[in-house]
Structure formats: C-alpha cells, structure tokens
Amino acid sequence: MRKHSCKIEAIEVEKVFSADSEDEVHALGPLNLQVQDGEFVCLVGPSGCGKSTFLRIVAGLLNPTTGRVDIGINPENPTPISMVFQDYGIYPWKTVEGNIRFGLEISGISKSRTKEVADHWLERMDLTAFASSYPDTLSGGMRQRVAIARALAVEPEILLMDEPFAALDAQLRQLLQDELLTIWQKEQRTVLFVTHSLEEAIVLGDRVIVMSSRPGKIVLDQKVPFERPRSPELRAQSDFNEFKNELWLCLKGEVEHYLERVNSVEGKIGSNNEG
Amino acid sequence: MKGEAQTDRDLLSRVPTLADTNPRKYNKRRRLIETFLAVGVPGSLIALWQLGFHYEWIDNRFYASPWEIVSSKKLREAELWSEIWTSVQRMLKGFFAGSLLGVLLGVLMGVSRLLRAALDSLLTALYTVPKLALIPVFVTLFGFGDLPRIALIAVTVFFFVWISTMSAIMGVEDGYREAALSFGANKWQIFRHVLFPGALPQIFVGLRIAAGVAVLMLIGVELVLASDGLGALIEKGRTLFLPELTYVGIAISALLGLTFTYLVRILGRVLVPWAPEDQTPNQN
C-alpha cells in the first residue's frame, strides 16, 4: 500500500473543452494543488475561471485533458466523495427524507441504519417537521439544507461544494455558513469549497486559493490566519477585514482581466455585425 | 462515473481518457460506430431474412424475400408510383388538416380554463374510440370519395396533436408569463412572444408522433376502404395470392413512415432552434 501525505493531489491538471467545431476553450490549468486530510480549502476566482470544472474533475464527473488528480480514500467507504451543487440537485419527486436517504440507499446501507442516519440529519438540519414534504414546497435555504444533509449523510471523506450558497439571500447565506462551520468543526472532513465570496471563503476555510481568469491557475494560496473554532462574530473583527482586503487586491486584478476579455469579445461581435 | 476511475486500492485517480486527450478522434470514432449500428442492425436483419429464404426456413409461397421485393417488376410499373402518390396525398392532407385543428384547439384549451372545462372530458372520451370503428359513420357523413379517408387520418392525427399542444401550453413556466405581464403585454402578445414559442418544442414532439400515426392510419383506412393506394395494394397481394405485392406495399409504407417522420423532425429543428436536440452530448 502506498502512503500518501495528502488527501487530494492535483498534478498539472488542464481542461480544454472542445465542441465538435473548431473552437476550443482552455478552461483550466495547468493547476497544481495539494489538499491535506481534514483541510477546508476554498477556491475563489472570477466567473469562468474553471473552479467548478476542477471540482467536477475531483468528483469524477469530468476527466482532465492532461495531468491527473490523485485522491487518497478508504477503500471500504462506499461513498468517499460527495458533492453539493449550487442549484441544490435534490430531486423534486422525492420527499425531504427520501432525498436525504438517497445516497445511503445507493450505497446499499441497511434499512434500519439508513433510517437512523436520515433521522439524525433531519434533526441536525432542523428538517424533522418537513420530513415528508416535497422540495417544491420548501424555501431555497431549506432546500440547500436538504442538499447538505444528503451529502453528509453518506459520511464522505471529501465533501465538494460548488457555490452552495450562491442562490440564497445574504442573511440565509450567513446562517448556513455558520451552520456549516459548526458541522465541520465537529466532523473535520476534507472540504473543497468553490465560492465567489471572499468573506465566505475566509470564514469557512483553512486556506483560500485565488484563481486567475481563464485558463484558471492558482495566483495566490493563502492560509487563513484565524484560529478555530471560529465564531460568526469573526466577520466583525478588524483584522478579518484587513485580510479580506489583502485577498481582494489580488482577486480584483483577475476580475478586471475577466471583464476586459468579456468586453473585447463583445467588441469583436459588435464589429462583426457592422462589417 | 466513479467506478470508471482507476483504483489503486486506496487511491482514486482522475486521469484523461481518449475522449479528453483527443476529442476529435474520439467523436469521429463514436460517429463511425453510430453509423455502423444504424445501418448494420437493420441491414443484418434483412440479410437474415434473405438467408431464411435461401435455406428455406421460411415458406416462400406465403412470404416474399427482400430480394424479391427489391427486384419486383411491380416497382418498375408506373401504376405503382401513382398508387404511392395517391396515398401520400391522402396522408398529407389528413396530417395537415388534423395538426392544424389539433394545434388550434390545443392552444385555445391550453389558454382557457373554461374551454378546458367544457371540452376536456368529451374529447378524452372520443380519443379512446378506435378510429377505424368510425368508418361507417364517416362514409355516411362524407360519401364514398377520398373525403372519409382523409377525415379519418385527420381525426387520428388531431387527437395526438391536440393533447401535446394543450399540455405544452399549460406547461410553459409561470415565470416566463409573469415577465411578459410585468412589461404590460396583452393576451395576444403573451401568446405570440411567450406561450407559443415556449410550447413549440413540445408541440413538435406531438407532431412527430402524429406523423407516424398518420402512416399507420393511412394504411389501415386503405386496407378497408379503398381500391387504390398502398393499403389496397397490400390487400390485393393477399387476395390474389401474390405475397410479393403485399410485401412491396409493406416495405414502401415503412419507408414512407420513416421519411415522413424524419421530415417533420427536420422541420422541427429548423423552426425550434432553441430546443435541445435529441442526441447532443452533454457539455459541462
């Protein structure tokens, strides 16, 4: 058995999307990244920088075009990796409880154990009263709680979260961040968390990784200097904002790059129309 | 997907496959395989059919072989083509009349609750009546010309198109409607800009099904109620004990159905460019 110092290791990962036509989109890389076991790593970057693409590669939903990602797992765990999607990805035809049980049923866990785990997560996420409701009747925040419960119920070693709170309003977002913080501080799983929000990244992460505009590369890999366990009040501290500004200076340049490119593409389209 | 990754006991690796490193080659290969299957599966079934005759597993007094069908003298007679043309005309007329009525009533009932309340159960009841059972009624109504045949095809097509249009209009998302309302759109504008285009992809699914059904009905009607056309040809082959004739008729109706359904599908793709295609590979 090989020994691995880290949980996730990305080596020279690149992703090029090519449709049937000639144009190719170089979405990602080359990207090198090591994530330690139990670490909470946040990826931030401008739109289209390939952060979600990277997450999907780790999840096995996409393959890299070149390079590799090695993930150390316990071979006995039926669901070593689970993912929370931005648009929830929960099934409208299953009840809240049915959704939470989904992953457990897929991995063939016994009925009684499934029931036990599902009940636990229903309670933990404050969803017990809605166990037999359909997602359509729930608010966005509750739906995302269901999605998180579904992902955590299978006890994954690695949790992948793709802008899980992006569709929520600011208050709810903060509330769910705090909930996630509490859960993670208790369970300590390896988490890869993609977000647009620096604040979110700093509150939650051990490390914040700032990615460049397309093709996404790492421009900054910064340890978050705040001690754990963190409390929600962290956001009000002055050094929190200092740190945030520091990161923003770095991210800002990348966002500007991104905007420049978008504008130049629009310019091209405009001139084509004229011609 | 997880199972596809290489597992080195405690190591999961995400590595490129051919589809990633050389997508052009991969797509080319995939298309080749798809074409091979699309041609090869029917082709080998036909070959098997031919072999069945060669080795006399199939009684050639009652059945015709592919080769007999293809080399049939009938195919070179001008008379056959006029039979086909007669049938195609009937089918097209019936299809257009039926789809027009179907779309019209489907739209009206999709928009109006009252109309739905008035007609839904009535039409649903009529829908379930086997249309061939209406032949006596239609002959009494329309006489012995082409009209009852066309009407029967039209009625059959109508029900398929009506149901899919109605549910398509009702299925257009409220958000789209509300956005138009917020701009002060009136009923006609909402229909023209939102409901109709929003429903069109689903309407074309209905039209495609109806296209196949029109061919089914055409042959059925002509078998029972015509002295010319493909259905009549098939029946003639049976009564005159000329299986070759019957099978020429069957083969041509199958080709007719294939062509017609395909044409409706192409039309749909041209008119509904925003709808997802049937077999577009998932991109990201």
Interface residues (C-beta under 8 A of the other chain):
Chain A: M1 R2 H4 F17 S18 A19 D20 T53 R56 I57 V58 G60 L61 L62 N63 P64 T65 T66 G67 R68 V69 D70 I71 G72 I73 N74 P75 P80 I81
Chain B: M1 K2 E4 A5 T7 D8 R9 D10 L11 L12 S13 R14 V15 P16 T17 A19 D20 T21 P23 R24 N27 Q283 N284
